[in-house]
Amino acid sequence: MLSFGLSKQTYNPEDEDWHQAALSMVVIGASGDLAKKKIYPALFALYVEGHLPEYFTIWGFARSKMTDEEFREYIGTSLSCRLADKDNCAEKFDTFLERCFYHPGQYSNRDDFAALSEKMKEPEKGRKTADRVFYLSIPPSIFTQVAACASDAASSPTGYTRVIVEKPFGKDSESFRQLSADLYQHLTEDQMYRIDHYLGKELIENLTVLRFANLIFEPLWSRSFIRNVQVIFSEDFGTEGRGGYFDQYGIIRDVIQNHLLQIMSLFAMEPPVSLDAEDIRNEKVKVLRNMSPISMDDVVIGQYRGRGKKQGYLDDPTVPEGSLCPTFAAVACFIDNARWDGVPFLLKAGKALHSKRAEIRVQFRHVPGNLYKNRLGVNLDQTTNELVIRIQPNESIYLKINNKVPGLGVNLDVQKLDLSYKTRYNKHLPDAYERLILDVINGDKRLFIRNDELEAAWDLFTPILKEMESKKMAPELYPYNSRGPVGAHYLAAKHGVRWGDMADADNPEWDT
């Protein structure tokens, strides 16, 4: 086995002498669910694996009153070591918590941020530079006031100051532009890291490698060989008491306009000039700007209803009565350029479906003049080559091929060339937040979203969102843990496509 690697974790890391520099990581909204379930465990994993600098501290900032000890006890319950790190886990656990501090304050109070800054200066003493990262794990309604206070009263006097901003980035083009303009009053584009955790998934990080480091794929990556591309996100559970929050956004804003569209643009982009962040993001923006306006004829929305003991969306007590919020959507998109002209890109996302998965499915064209068509059965769609990139769970890449069944005679069946990460690589895959936080520390913005990307994405989806809401379009109901609304199948058929995850569900040996 050949293995290649870089000495550092990023493609173009900034030069920073971490023997002389201090790092302060500030989690704003320190007592929230995201911080406890994702951010602190990611920071701890980075520390255990030696990816955090020697002189680092973690600061929690929120309105809740807590002492340092209470804060450490609070986050300690969410930390655990991986099996490979169990030997010195207790020691590292204690050392990590000793670097964690808490400062209560109001999100709009500059004096509270100034007091936090004074506290941060203590462990930063004696260091040549002091870098600061602020993670805004808070509702978007207070992004601007926190950014203002952090920038004005708690910026690093000697190093960089960076701010991680969580989605949602507005609800439509207008609100996004307002939010963006407000943030630009206090931060530069270089300081902002708009995080989409799906871009930190291992298989998404591998997408450009798969395409540009393997000769066999790039020549096939066009309308000449690809019949359609499907980006699928499904969850087998509903809103589970979070319906009140979800109802403000819906599945299109929550998943399709960001996660799936980002994956699609990364998949479909032209080869970038280099692996530099700006070169990659330039190509992604071109994809979004080349997309045709989305027609309501190419959109299907649905909402799950109760089934057996499972409650429907409207049964959630946190959901407004009679809500028309979609929990499922399927959208057909088209890119008007020479590479992808006429190829449907089908984006599908939903809750309370029959399976939990996120994947990219590339269905290739039929073999012209196929010598074996009489032995492949009457449904050629089931025997065309398909490349599947399984993002989660059971991360894998596999290619469906037609193969001769061993034995006398010529019988064909469909098999898959399978790279399963679980069986091939005997190591734990890092969580997306680990990768993305490390990239922020190192100044690598390849996997973060630029302002013009978001602007182009909102310009695509805002018209259909406004049309749906103005016309009060009713979503098609579908049973909990089903395959979704029937309309999604008609949408796929309209473009000569069958959903690949549905075909796999009909063949259990594929659906793994």
GUTORVO-784029 format. One record per residue (C-alpha): x, y, z; residue in three letters. Coordinates in steps of 0.001 Angstrom, whole numbers, padded with zeros to 6 digits, m for minus. Example, Ala and Ser with C-alpha at 12.3 -4.5 7.8 and 13.67 -1.06 7.14 Angstrom:
[r [012300,m004500,007800],'ALA'];
[r [013670,m001060,007140],'SER'];
% end
This chain:
[r [000000,000000,000000],'MET'];
[r [001317,003435,m000925],'LEU'];
[r [000558,006357,001353],'SER'];
[r [001095,010018,000645],'PHE'];
[r [000684,012919,003006],'GLY'];
[r [001537,016452,003998],'LEU'];
[r [003406,017380,007124],'SER'];
[r [000574,019727,008077],'LYS'];
[r [m003163,019215,008123],'GLN'];
[r [m004011,021922,005597],'THR'];
[r [m003162,022518,001951],'TYR'];
[r [m001929,026066,002438],'ASN'];
[r [m001533,026673,006174],'PRO'];
[r [m000388,030059,007343],'GLU'];
[r [003044,030185,008875],'ASP'];
[r [002679,030566,012626],'GLU'];
[r [005335,029769,015199],'ASP'];
[r [003166,027969,017733],'TRP'];
[r [006136,027691,020090],'HIS'];
[r [005902,031460,020472],'GLN'];
[r [002182,032079,019855],'ALA'];
[r [m000853,031673,022102],'ALA'];
[r [m004338,030649,020947],'LEU'];
[r [m007540,031659,022711],'SER'];
[r [m010695,029881,021499],'MET'];
[r [m013854,031668,022668],'VAL'];
[r [m017190,029852,022426],'VAL'];
[r [m020013,032392,022432],'ILE'];
[r [m023183,030638,023548],'GLY'];
[r [m021094,028350,025720],'ALA'];
[r [m024027,026716,027495],'SER'];
[r [m025926,025722,024323],'GLY'];
[r [m026487,022278,022807],'ASP'];
[r [m024196,022797,019794],'LEU'];
[r [m021308,023824,022011],'ALA'];
[r [m021748,020890,024362],'LYS'];
[r [m022436,018189,021764],'LYS'];
[r [m020058,019256,018996],'LYS'];
[r [m017632,022090,019722],'ILE'];
[r [m016105,020975,023046],'TYR'];
[r [m015748,017315,021952],'PRO'];
[r [m014072,018488,018732],'ALA'];
[r [m011626,020695,020626],'LEU'];
[r [m010856,017876,023052],'PHE'];
[r [m010228,015437,020186],'ALA'];
[r [m007865,017946,018551],'LEU'];
[r [m006018,018320,021849],'TYR'];
[r [m005722,014571,022456],'VAL'];
[r [m004323,014054,018951],'GLU'];
[r [m001799,016869,019334],'GLY'];
[r [m003319,019325,016876],'HIS'];
[r [m003778,022249,019257],'LEU'];
[r [m000805,024519,019969],'PRO'];
[r [001096,024325,023219],'GLU'];
[r [m000261,027587,024585],'TYR'];
[r [m004019,027334,024110],'PHE'];
[r [m006966,028247,026285],'THR'];
[r [m010703,027760,025793],'ILE'];
[r [m013144,030368,027004],'TRP'];
[r [m016872,029998,027412],'GLY'];
[r [m019021,033126,027197],'PHE'];
[r [m022781,033170,027827],'ALA'];
[r [m025430,034859,029930],'ARG'];
[r [m025653,031950,032381],'SER'];
[r [m023865,032409,035683],'LYS'];
[r [m021143,029794,036166],'MET'];
[r [m017764,029519,037846],'THR'];
[r [m014774,028026,036043],'ASP'];
[r [m015224,024806,038001],'GLU'];
[r [m018920,024574,037154],'GLU'];
[r [m018096,025186,033499],'PHE'];
[r [m015499,022417,033518],'ARG'];
[r [m017963,020042,035115],'GLU'];
[r [m020585,021034,032536],'TYR'];
[r [m018429,020342,029481],'ILE'];
[r [m016651,017370,031041],'GLY'];
[r [m019759,015227,030740],'THR'];
[r [m019611,015545,026930],'SER'];
[r [m015946,014552,026513],'LEU'];
[r [m014649,011063,025832],'SER'];
[r [m011511,009505,024433],'CYS'];
[r [m011413,007265,021412],'ARG'];
[r [m010296,003689,021883],'LEU'];
[r [m006843,004406,020450],'ALA'];
[r [m006285,007189,023000],'ASP'];
[r [m007546,005372,026123],'LYS'];
[r [m004100,004843,027686],'ASP'];
[r [m003524,008443,028770],'ASN'];
[r [m007114,009616,028607],'CYS'];
[r [m007537,010594,032259],'ALA'];
[r [m004385,012697,032268],'GLU'];
[r [m005303,014518,029070],'LYS'];
[r [m008877,014973,030258],'PHE'];
[r [m007698,016790,033399],'ASP'];
[r [m005096,018853,031542],'THR'];
[r [m007613,019919,028922],'PHE'];
[r [m010163,021042,031504],'LEU'];
[r [m007489,023075,033282],'GLU'];
[r [m007257,025162,030095],'ARG'];
[r [m011011,025884,030092],'CYS'];
[r [m012403,029072,031641],'PHE'];
[r [m015752,030802,031778],'TYR'];
[r [m016836,034426,031694],'HIS'];
[r [m020516,035382,032062],'PRO'];
[r [m021787,038399,030198],'GLY'];
[r [m024415,039977,028008],'GLN'];
[r [m024080,039502,024262],'TYR'];
[r [m024600,043205,023553],'SER'];
[r [m022389,044587,026338],'ASN'];
[r [m018968,045821,025218],'ARG'];
[r [m017784,046113,028818],'ASP'];
[r [m018397,042386,029339],'ASP'];
[r [m016310,041595,026258],'PHE'];
[r [m013610,044018,027398],'ALA'];
[r [m013496,042205,030741],'ALA'];
[r [m013202,038894,028886],'LEU'];
[r [m010325,040322,026853],'SER'];
[r [m008484,041321,030017],'GLU'];
[r [m008842,037780,031367],'LYS'];
[r [m007527,036320,028093],'MET'];
[r [m004412,038483,028281],'LYS'];
[r [m003217,036665,031403],'GLU'];
[r [m002387,033287,029750],'PRO'];
[r [m001274,035165,026609],'GLU'];
[r [001498,036980,028530],'LYS'];
[r [005009,036394,027277],'GLY'];
[r [003931,035083,023904],'ARG'];
[r [005138,036775,020732],'LYS'];
[r [001624,036749,019231],'THR'];
[r [m001795,036035,020669],'ALA'];
[r [m004365,034685,018194],'ASP'];
[r [m008085,034653,019008],'ARG'];
[r [m010963,032688,017487],'VAL'];
[r [m014590,033459,018367],'PHE'];
[r [m017135,030706,017635],'TYR'];
[r [m020647,032187,017396],'LEU'];
[r [m022795,029302,018622],'SER'];
[r [m025794,031601,018968],'ILE'];
[r [m029004,032523,017094],'PRO'];
[r [m028438,034646,013966],'PRO'];
[r [m030543,037451,015443],'SER'];
[r [m027619,038403,017696],'ILE'];
[r [m024700,037718,015301],'PHE'];
[r [m024185,041394,014586],'THR'];
[r [m024169,042682,018160],'GLN'];
[r [m021761,039939,019245],'VAL'];
[r [m019497,040575,016254],'ALA'];
[r [m019494,044279,017111],'ALA'];
[r [m018583,043704,020757],'CYS'];
[r [m015949,041060,020013],'ALA'];
[r [m014347,043182,017299],'SER'];
[r [m014374,046458,019219],'ASP'];
[r [m013545,045219,022710],'ALA'];
[r [m011884,041783,022466],'ALA'];
[r [m009832,041652,019263],'SER'];
[r [m006307,040369,019585],'SER'];
[r [m003797,043201,019981],'PRO'];
[r [m000910,041172,018505],'THR'];
[r [m002282,038320,016371],'GLY'];
[r [m005245,037423,014212],'TYR'];
[r [m008908,037623,015219],'THR'];
[r [m011233,035179,013436],'ARG'];
[r [m014954,034611,013804],'VAL'];
[r [m016782,031355,013006],'ILE'];
[r [m020393,031951,011990],'VAL'];
[r [m022937,029112,012053],'GLU'];
[r [m025886,028857,009679],'LYS'];
[r [m028581,029952,009039],'PRO'];
[r [m027164,032878,007077],'PHE'];
[r [m030478,034668,006669],'GLY'];
[r [m033821,033336,005408],'LYS'];
[r [m033770,034783,001885],'ASP'];
[r [m031726,037103,m000327],'SER'];
[r [m032877,040250,001423],'GLU'];
[r [m032217,039089,004993],'SER'];
[r [m028872,037572,003963],'PHE'];
[r [m027695,040806,002373],'ARG'];
[r [m028739,042754,005462],'GLN'];
[r [m026926,040329,007767],'LEU'];
[r [m023861,040432,005536],'SER'];
[r [m023820,044235,005434],'ALA'];
[r [m024170,044406,009223],'ASP'];
[r [m021294,041966,009793],'LEU'];
[r [m019066,043825,007335],'TYR'];
[r [m019317,046898,009528],'GLN'];
[r [m017263,045056,012150],'HIS'];
[r [m015418,042231,010359],'LEU'];
[r [m013542,041753,007101],'THR'];
[r [m014186,038834,004756],'GLU'];
[r [m010804,037383,005756],'ASP'];
[r [m011894,037292,009404],'GLN'];
[r [m015207,035502,008756],'MET'];
[r [m015445,031721,008542],'TYR'];
[r [m018990,030732,007550],'ARG'];
[r [m019222,027114,008567],'ILE'];
[r [m021240,024388,006860],'ASP'];
[r [m020347,021238,008759],'HIS'];
[r [m021226,019025,005799],'TYR'];
[r [m018235,020405,003924],'LEU'];
[r [m016055,019006,006702],'GLY'];
[r [m017198,015426,006152],'LYS'];
[r [m014440,013004,005140],'GLU'];
[r [m016076,012015,001838],'LEU'];
[r [m016616,015661,000849],'ILE'];
[r [m012963,016424,001592],'GLU'];
[r [m012142,013453,m000639],'ASN'];
[r [m014363,014587,m003514],'LEU'];
[r [m011740,016733,m005252],'THR'];
[r [m009107,014030,m004684],'VAL'];
[r [m011317,011366,m006254],'LEU'];
[r [m011951,013500,m009295],'ARG'];
[r [m008660,015301,m009907],'PHE'];
[r [m006119,012736,m008661],'ALA'];
[r [m007528,009807,m010699],'ASN'];
[r [m007243,009844,m014470],'LEU'];
[r [m010258,007580,m015003],'ILE'];
[r [m012852,009955,m013550],'PHE'];
[r [m012222,013453,m014909],'GLU'];
[r [m012764,012483,m018611],'PRO'];
[r [m016157,011000,m017621],'LEU'];
[r [m017224,014036,m015575],'TRP'];
[r [m019528,015642,m018148],'SER'];
[r [m022814,015440,m020033],'ARG'];
[r [m021200,013063,m022535],'SER'];
[r [m021126,010216,m020032],'PHE'];
[r [m023259,011245,m017049],'ILE'];
[r [m027034,010966,m017347],'ARG'];
[r [m027946,012533,m013997],'ASN'];
[r [m026535,013379,m010569],'VAL'];
[r [m028469,012929,m007314],'GLN'];
[r [m027531,014501,m003971],'VAL'];
[r [m029622,012846,m001266],'ILE'];
[r [m030058,013603,002427],'PHE'];
[r [m032537,011627,004492],'SER'];
[r [m033192,011174,008187],'GLU'];
[r [m035262,008371,009697],'ASP'];
[r [m036519,010567,012538],'PHE'];
[r [m038684,013672,012744],'GLY'];
[r [m038208,017010,014473],'THR'];
[r [m038433,015305,017897],'GLU'];
[r [m039573,018336,019882],'GLY'];
[r [m037528,020843,017854],'ARG'];
[r [m040364,021573,015471],'GLY'];
[r [m040787,025131,016709],'GLY'];
[r [m037280,026034,015568],'TYR'];
[r [m037454,023980,012381],'PHE'];
[r [m040767,025573,011430],'ASP'];
[r [m039049,028952,011034],'GLN'];
[r [m036926,027594,008199],'TYR'];
[r [m038158,024343,006655],'GLY'];
[r [m036181,021682,004844],'ILE'];
[r [m035218,023810,001826],'ILE'];
[r [m033555,026502,003907],'ARG'];
[r [m032240,024042,006492],'ASP'];
[r [m030628,021506,004159],'VAL'];
[r [m031042,022012,000399],'ILE'];
[r [m030067,025668,m000028],'GLN'];
[r [m026847,025139,001936],'ASN'];
[r [m025617,021564,002501],'HIS'];
[r [m026787,020001,m000754],'LEU'];
[r [m026159,022997,m002983],'LEU'];
[r [m022622,023335,m001600],'GLN'];
[r [m021950,019660,m002311],'ILE'];
[r [m023382,020041,m005813],'MET'];
[r [m021212,023062,m006633],'SER'];
[r [m018078,021283,m005376],'LEU'];
[r [m018984,018218,m007440],'PHE'];
[r [m019755,020129,m010650],'ALA'];
[r [m017061,022825,m010653],'MET'];
[r [m014390,023138,m013324],'GLU'];
[r [m010822,022166,m012339],'PRO'];
[r [m009469,025012,m010205],'PRO'];
[r [m006155,026697,m010978],'VAL'];
[r [m004782,025388,m007684],'SER'];
[r [m005909,023981,m004339],'LEU'];
[r [m005860,027469,m002867],'ASP'];
[r [m009111,028362,m001137],'ALA'];
[r [m009928,031277,m003405],'GLU'];
[r [m009325,029279,m006596],'ASP'];
[r [m011677,026518,m005430],'ILE'];
[r [m014353,028936,m004266],'ARG'];
[r [m014119,030913,m007513],'ASN'];
[r [m015084,027775,m009434],'GLU'];
[r [m017938,026958,m007048],'LYS'];
[r [m019414,030419,m007540],'VAL'];
[r [m019280,029965,m011321],'LYS'];
[r [m021397,026823,m011004],'VAL'];
[r [m024046,028638,m008958],'LEU'];
[r [m024132,031579,m011348],'ARG'];
[r [m024494,029258,m014338],'ASN'];
[r [m027553,027525,m012916],'MET'];
[r [m030947,028048,m014529],'SER'];
[r [m033665,029699,m012423],'PRO'];
[r [m035535,026982,m010512],'ILE'];
[r [m039114,026437,m011650],'SER'];
[r [m041894,025424,m009257],'MET'];
[r [m042652,022667,m011765],'ASP'];
[r [m039339,021152,m010699],'ASP'];
[r [m040032,021306,m006965],'VAL'];
[r [m041939,018845,m004775],'VAL'];
[r [m042577,019492,m001090],'ILE'];
[r [m043942,017146,001548],'GLY'];
[r [m044711,016897,005244],'GLN'];
[r [m044671,013693,007291],'TYR'];
[r [m047807,012530,009074],'ARG'];
[r [m048184,010129,011977],'GLY'];
[r [m047909,006398,011535],'ARG'];
[r [m048522,003882,014293],'GLY'];
[r [m046894,005169,017454],'LYS'];
[r [m044879,007765,015556],'LYS'];
[r [m046282,011264,015700],'GLN'];
[r [m046689,013433,012632],'GLY'];
[r [m045074,016842,012233],'TYR'];
[r [m048261,018668,013206],'LEU'];
[r [m048548,016511,016336],'ASP'];
[r [m045376,018121,017701],'ASP'];
[r [m046623,020569,020376],'PRO'];
[r [m043892,023070,019426],'THR'];
[r [m045184,023316,015820],'VAL'];
[r [m047780,026027,015029],'PRO'];
[r [m051234,024657,014320],'GLU'];
[r [m051889,024041,010625],'GLY'];
[r [m048269,024723,009640],'SER'];
[r [m047443,024289,005930],'LEU'];
[r [m043721,023991,006618],'CYS'];
[r [m042173,021291,004390],'PRO'];
[r [m040209,018498,006047],'THR'];
[r [m039355,017039,002631],'PHE'];
[r [m038329,018619,m000668],'ALA'];
[r [m037023,017406,m004009],'ALA'];
[r [m035653,019876,m006548],'VAL'];
[r [m034418,019427,m010120],'ALA'];
[r [m031616,021842,m011064],'CYS'];
[r [m029727,022482,m014275],'PHE'];
[r [m026331,024039,m014979],'ILE'];
[r [m026169,025969,m018243],'ASP'];
[r [m022574,025416,m019288],'ASN'];
[r [m020745,023263,m021806],'ALA'];
[r [m019904,020528,m019316],'ARG'];
[r [m023365,019974,m017814],'TRP'];
[r [m025921,021264,m020322],'ASP'];
[r [m029084,019128,m020096],'GLY'];
[r [m027950,016977,m017147],'VAL'];
[r [m030510,017026,m014299],'PRO'];
[r [m029094,017489,m010815],'PHE'];
[r [m031694,016171,m008388],'LEU'];
[r [m031482,017380,m004787],'LEU'];
[r [m033600,015561,m002219],'LYS'];
[r [m033852,016023,001536],'ALA'];
[r [m036372,014885,004108],'GLY'];
[r [m037142,013919,007673],'LYS'];
[r [m038941,010804,008948],'ALA'];
[r [m037991,008787,005847],'LEU'];
[r [m037245,005081,005542],'HIS'];
[r [m033484,005393,006043],'SER'];
[r [m030761,007660,007332],'LYS'];
[r [m028193,008579,004702],'ARG'];
[r [m026356,011303,002846],'ALA'];
[r [m024855,010465,m000522],'GLU'];
[r [m024019,011537,m004049],'ILE'];
[r [m025179,009208,m006826],'ARG'];
[r [m023778,009578,m010331],'VAL'];
[r [m025772,007623,m012897],'GLN'];
[r [m023981,007116,m016196],'PHE'];
[r [m025496,006820,m019650],'ARG'];
[r [m026416,003531,m021296],'HIS'];
[r [m023736,001734,m023267],'VAL'];
[r [m024380,002618,m026932],'PRO'];
[r [m024848,m000435,m029153],'GLY'];
[r [m024503,m002680,m026114],'ASN'];
[r [m023560,m006194,m027274],'LEU'];
[r [m025045,m007680,m024111],'TYR'];
[r [m028359,m005836,m024047],'LYS'];
[r [m030299,m009057,m024549],'ASN'];
[r [m028711,m010502,m021418],'ARG'];
[r [m029209,m007477,m019192],'LEU'];
[r [m032983,m007717,m018881],'GLY'];
[r [m035683,m005360,m020057],'VAL'];
[r [m034856,m002546,m017607],'ASN'];
[r [m031548,m001090,m018749],'LEU'];
[r [m031773,001613,m016064],'ASP'];
[r [m031054,m001025,m013437],'GLN'];
[r [m027875,m002092,m015214],'THR'];
[r [m026271,001228,m016056],'THR'];
[r [m023058,002075,m014239],'ASN'];
[r [m023507,004128,m011099],'GLU'];
[r [m020907,005755,m008859],'LEU'];
[r [m022089,006186,m005260],'VAL'];
[r [m020276,008382,m002753],'ILE'];
[r [m021769,007563,000643],'ARG'];
[r [m021111,010544,002913],'ILE'];
[r [m022744,008976,005966],'GLN'];
[r [m023297,006532,007586],'PRO'];
[r [m020935,003685,006619],'ASN'];
[r [m018711,005988,004576],'GLU'];
[r [m017819,004395,001284],'SER'];
[r [m017302,004816,m002447],'ILE'];
[r [m018567,002146,m004790],'TYR'];
[r [m019076,001697,m008498],'LEU'];
[r [m021812,m000524,m009894],'LYS'];
[r [m020658,m002585,m012851],'ILE'];
[r [m022073,m005383,m014969],'ASN'];
[r [m020166,m008615,m014523],'ASN'];
[r [m020221,m012166,m015866],'LYS'];
[r [m021467,m014682,m013330],'VAL'];
[r [m018790,m017381,m012899],'PRO'];
[r [m019577,m020669,m014588],'GLY'];
[r [m020499,m022098,m017949],'LEU'];
[r [m022550,m019898,m020239],'GLY'];
[r [m022768,m016112,m020255],'VAL'];
[r [m024988,m014814,m017491],'ASN'];
[r [m024601,m011252,m016264],'LEU'];
[r [m025370,m009569,m012967],'ASP'];
[r [m024676,m006233,m011315],'VAL'];
[r [m021883,m006085,m008738],'GLN'];
[r [m020056,m003274,m007016],'LYS'];
[r [m016408,m002339,m006728],'LEU'];
[r [m016466,m001225,m003131],'ASP'];
[r [m014200,000964,m001013],'LEU'];
[r [m015662,000803,002466],'SER'];
[r [m013811,003099,004853],'TYR'];
[r [m014736,000992,007872],'LYS'];
[r [m013085,m002142,006480],'THR'];
[r [m010251,m000531,004511],'ARG'];
[r [m008966,002011,007025],'TYR'];
[r [m008461,000890,010588],'ASN'];
[r [m008879,004325,012102],'LYS'];
[r [m011544,006625,013447],'HIS'];
[r [m012736,009241,010981],'LEU'];
[r [m012492,012747,012435],'PRO'];
[r [m015714,014595,013091],'ASP'];
[r [m016459,017409,010656],'ALA'];
[r [m016139,020004,013419],'TYR'];
[r [m012620,018809,014224],'GLU'];
[r [m011491,019362,010645],'ARG'];
[r [m013208,022727,010288],'LEU'];
[r [m012016,024163,013615],'ILE'];
[r [m008459,023093,012798],'LEU'];
[r [m008779,024782,009400],'ASP'];
[r [m009838,028024,011086],'VAL'];
[r [m006820,027888,013381],'ILE'];
[r [m004557,027344,010365],'ASN'];
[r [m006300,029925,008180],'GLY'];
[r [m007439,027447,005512],'ASP'];
[r [m010757,028584,003979],'LYS'];
[r [m011238,025899,001290],'ARG'];
[r [m014177,024334,003147],'LEU'];
[r [m015819,027574,004229],'PHE'];
[r [m018412,029565,002315],'ILE'];
[r [m017622,032918,000758],'ARG'];
[r [m020108,035774,000750],'ASN'];
[r [m020721,035678,m003012],'ASP'];
[r [m021407,031927,m002856],'GLU'];
[r [m024192,032508,m000356],'LEU'];
[r [m025543,035413,m002370],'GLU'];
[r [m025760,033263,m005506],'ALA'];
[r [m027356,030395,m003545],'ALA'];
[r [m030041,032627,m002038],'TRP'];
[r [m030745,034232,m005418],'ASP'];
[r [m031535,030746,m006744],'LEU'];
[r [m033918,029688,m003983],'PHE'];
[r [m035525,032921,m002783],'THR'];
[r [m038003,033163,m005716],'PRO'];
[r [m039458,029678,m005142],'ILE'];
[r [m039530,030135,m001354],'LEU'];
[r [m041475,033379,m001714],'LYS'];
[r [m043836,031792,m004243],'GLU'];
[r [m044518,028836,m001947],'MET'];
[r [m045198,031103,001013],'GLU'];
[r [m047286,033686,m000851],'SER'];
[r [m049488,031002,m002406],'LYS'];
[r [m049609,029009,000853],'LYS'];
[r [m048739,025859,m001049],'MET'];
[r [m049755,022754,000869],'ALA'];
[r [m047109,020040,001150],'PRO'];
[r [m047981,016494,000102],'GLU'];
[r [m048396,014277,003150],'LEU'];
[r [m046323,011119,003509],'TYR'];
[r [m046286,008501,006304],'PRO'];
[r [m043553,008485,008939],'TYR'];
[r [m040653,006167,007921],'ASN'];
[r [m041869,005921,004330],'SER'];
[r [m040076,006731,001078],'ARG'];
[r [m041514,010221,000950],'GLY'];
[r [m044242,011812,m001160],'PRO'];
[r [m045274,010182,m004425],'VAL'];
[r [m044672,013479,m006189],'GLY'];
[r [m040908,013024,m005816],'ALA'];
[r [m041068,009900,m007974],'HIS'];
[r [m043064,011744,m010644],'TYR'];
[r [m040468,014532,m010602],'LEU'];
[r [m037656,012063,m011175],'ALA'];
[r [m039619,010258,m013911],'ALA'];
[r [m040278,013582,m015630],'LYS'];
[r [m036520,013885,m016163],'HIS'];
[r [m036043,010222,m017089],'GLY'];
[r [m034546,009335,m013719],'VAL'];
[r [m035184,006805,m010971],'ARG'];
[r [m034029,007690,m007475],'TRP'];
[r [m030965,005561,m006784],'GLY'];
[r [m031675,005167,m003084],'ASP'];
[r [m035130,003795,m003934],'MET'];
[r [m033633,001237,m006319],'ALA'];
[r [m031175,000140,m003630],'ASP'];
[r [m033987,m000166,m001085],'ALA'];
[r [m035651,m002654,m003422],'ASP'];
[r [m032432,m004713,m003398],'ASN'];
[r [m031327,m005172,000226],'PRO'];
[r [m027811,m006347,m000739],'GLU'];
[r [m027149,m002852,m002144],'TRP'];
[r [m028724,m000884,000664],'ASP'];
[r [m025813,m000995,003125],'THR'];
% end
